[in-house]
Each structure stands twice: as structure tokens, then as C-alpha cells.
Amino acid sequence: MISRLHGVLLGREGERVEIETQGGVVYEVEAPLTVLERLPSPGGTVELRTVQVVSETSVALYGFIDPHERALFRRLLTASGVGAKVALAMMSTYSAERLARALVEKDTAALQQISGIGRKKAEKIALDLADKVADLAIVTPSGVGTGSPGGAQDAVQALVALGYSFSDADKAVRDVLEAGTPDTTEDLIRQALAG
């Protein structure tokens, strides 16, 4: 099992990044938006903690920067009806701490903001995971702007408030982040609106 990757970030496409290790092997890793926004530009060195998910149809690697992000992803996968794609969407919508808090507090309104999760599914997931993620709901200090886990989420939520669907807002923010890293959340919102 692959637990960490250290190497050069070759590029990004959607939720996937390619990382070339020192040995010359290139790995394709899927990562939530909250991780993608904190990665260096292509050519930079990166280290990701990974989770390998094997299904009947595929084998995929999911990458995270912080240990608590990887731990939360693993726990999300234990919930009934939560596969890797839903877990990835959950972690793209909220930072690990905020998502864990939403689960602990059984904040179904927040969970329903996640693409593919309706009221009943939100209630079921919160019930399944509230006790399992309580230790991950502690807020950790982070910076301000798009370099922080909240920057892209704030931008997505602002676009939703302006009438975008969540999936359109999410895509607009991803497109801006793939083109480069804006200096502030306001710049990110402005560029997403212009795109």
C-alpha cells in the first residue's frame, strides 16, 4: 500500500494531479479542492499522504497534505453510502475541521450543500459518523486567503449565494485555481465570475 508520495508536481487536471517521484515513477492522485488550492505550482516539490482505494472497477490514490485530512477521508469511507467520490466531494466543499464539526453537530443543512447529498443522506451520514469524527472537529490555526483551506470554500459559497448551482460554482473555482493561485479570496471570486 502507498501511504505517502514525495516528488515533483508535474501538472493538474480537474481533481487529479501527477507527481513524479525521484525514481522516475509518475503517480496520478485525486485530491479534494481544499488540498489542490494549497499545492505549489507545477514544477514544485510536494508531499502527499495517500489513501489507496480499490474497487471492482478501479484502483485510485487520494492525496492529502495533513494527517487529519487523511484520517477524516478514511472515516468517511466507513459510512454507509459514502464511497470515495462522495467523500472527495465532502472534503472539497469544507475543510476537514469544518466538515468534522458539521458531522458532530449533525448540521444537515451544511451537509446538503455537498453535491450529491440530499436531506435523508445527510441525516444518515451524520448519524453514522458523528461519534467517529469528534476528535477531528477541533479547529487548527490556518492562514487567511486562498492559501488557507477556507479560501476556495468561501469562494464557492459566495458564488452559490449569487445564484450559481453548487456544481457550477465548484467548477468555476477549480478552473481559476488550475490557471494559477489568486492572492485573495476576493480575487478568486472575481476571476470565477469573469470566467
C-alpha positions in Angstrom: 0.0 0.0 0.0 1.2 3.5 -0.8 1.0 5.8 2.2 3.0 8.8 1.0 4.3 10.3 -2.2 7.1 12.8 -2.4 8.1 14.3 -5.7 7.7 16.9 -8.3 4.2 18.1 -9.2 4.0 17.7 -13.0 0.6 19.1 -13.5 -3.1 19.3 -12.6 -6.2 18.3 -14.5 -9.6 18.7 -12.6 -9.3 16.9 -9.3 -6.2 14.9 -10.4 -2.5 15.7 -10.1 0.5 13.9 -11.4 3.5 13.5 -9.2 6.9 12.2 -10.4 9.0 10.6 -7.7 12.8 10.7 -7.5 12.8 7.2 -9.1 11.1 8.5 -12.2 7.7 6.9 -11.5 4.7 9.2 -12.1 1.6 8.7 -9.9 -1.9 10.1 -10.7 -3.5 11.2 -7.4 -7.0 12.6 -6.9 -7.3 15.3 -4.3 -10.1 17.5 -2.8 -10.3 21.1 -3.7 -9.1 22.0 -0.2 -5.8 20.2 -0.9 -5.5 21.4 -4.6 -5.6 25.0 -3.6 -2.6 24.6 -1.3 -0.3 22.7 -3.7 2.6 24.5 -5.3 2.7 25.4 -9.0 3.7 22.7 -11.4 7.4 22.0 -11.1 7.3 22.5 -7.3 8.1 19.7 -4.8 5.1 18.2 -2.9 4.5 15.5 -0.4 1.0 14.0 -0.1 -0.3 11.4 2.4 -2.3 9.0 0.4 -5.2 6.5 0.7 -5.4 3.8 -1.9 -9.0 2.7 -2.7 -9.6 -0.5 -4.6 -13.0 -1.2 -6.1 -14.3 -3.7 -8.6 -13.6 -1.4 -11.5 -10.6 0.7 -10.4 -7.6 1.4 -8.2 -7.2 5.0 -7.2 -4.9 7.1 -5.0 -6.3 10.0 -3.0 -3.9 12.6 -1.6 -3.9 14.9 1.4 -1.5 17.3 2.9 -2.3 17.0 6.6 -2.7 13.7 8.6 -6.1 14.7 10.0 -7.4 15.2 6.4 -6.4 11.6 5.5 -7.8 10.3 8.8 -11.2 12.0 8.0 -11.3 10.7 4.5 -10.7 7.1 5.8 -13.5 7.6 8.4 -15.9 9.0 5.8 -15.4 5.8 3.8 -16.8 3.8 6.7 -20.2 5.4 6.5 -23.0 3.6 4.7 -23.5 5.0 1.2 -20.2 7.0 1.2 -17.8 6.0 -1.5 -14.6 7.6 -2.5 -16.3 10.1 -4.9 -18.8 11.3 -2.2 -16.0 11.5 0.4 -13.9 13.6 -2.1 -16.9 15.9 -2.8 -17.4 16.3 1.0 -13.8 17.3 1.6 -13.8 19.6 -1.5 -16.8 21.5 0.0 -15.4 22.0 3.5 -12.1 22.0 5.3 -11.5 18.8 7.4 -12.2 20.6 10.6 -15.4 22.3 9.4 -16.7 19.0 7.8 -16.0 17.1 11.0 -17.8 19.8 13.0 -20.8 19.6 10.7 -20.9 15.8 11.2 -20.5 16.1 15.0 -23.2 18.8 15.3 -25.4 16.9 12.8 -25.6 20.0 10.7 -27.6 18.5 7.9 -28.1 21.9 6.2 -24.3 22.2 5.7 -24.1 18.6 4.5 -26.8 19.2 1.9 -24.5 21.9 0.3 -22.4 19.0 -0.9 -23.0 17.8 -4.4 -24.9 14.5 -4.4 -26.1 14.7 -0.8 -29.8 15.3 -0.1 -31.6 15.6 3.3 -32.0 11.9 4.0 -28.5 11.0 3.0 -27.1 13.9 5.1 -29.1 12.7 8.2 -27.8 9.1 7.7 -24.2 10.2 7.2 -24.3 12.5 10.2 -25.8 9.7 12.3 -23.1 7.2 11.1 -20.1 9.5 11.6 -20.9 12.0 14.5 -19.1 9.9 17.1 -16.3 8.7 14.8 -15.0 12.1 13.8 -15.4 14.1 17.1 -11.6 14.2 17.6 -11.1 15.7 14.1 -13.6 18.6 14.7 -11.0 20.7 16.6 -10.1 23.9 14.8 -6.5 24.2 13.9 -4.9 27.6 13.1 -4.6 28.5 9.5 -3.7 31.5 7.3 -6.1 33.8 5.5 -6.8 33.9 1.8 -6.8 31.2 -0.8 -3.7 29.6 0.8 -6.0 28.5 3.7 -8.4 25.6 3.5 -11.3 28.1 3.7 -10.4 30.3 0.7 -11.9 28.2 -2.1 -14.8 27.1 0.1 -15.7 30.7 0.8 -15.5 31.5 -2.9 -17.8 28.6 -3.8 -20.3 29.6 -1.1 -20.2 33.2 -2.4 -20.9 32.1 -6.0 -23.8 29.9 -4.7 -25.2 32.9 -2.9 -25.1 34.8 -6.2 -27.2 32.1 -7.8 -24.7 29.6 -9.2 -25.5 25.9 -8.6 -23.0 24.3 -6.3 -21.5 22.2 -9.1 -21.1 25.3 -11.4 -19.6 27.3 -8.6 -17.2 24.5 -7.7 -16.1 24.1 -11.3 -15.6 27.9 -11.8 -13.4 28.0 -8.7 -11.4 24.9 -9.8 -10.8 26.4 -13.2 -9.4 29.6 -11.6 -7.2 27.6 -9.3 -5.9 25.5 -12.1 -4.9 28.6 -14.1 -2.9 30.0 -11.1 -3.3 30.9 -7.4 -5.1 34.2 -6.8 -3.8 36.4 -4.0 -7.1 36.7 -2.1 -10.5 35.0 -1.8 -12.0 38.2 -3.4 -9.6 37.8 -6.4 -10.7 34.2 -6.7 -14.4 35.1 -6.7 -13.8 37.9 -9.2 -11.9 35.6 -11.6 -14.5 32.9 -11.2 -17.3 35.3 -12.1 -15.3 36.6 -15.1 -14.6 33.1 -16.4 
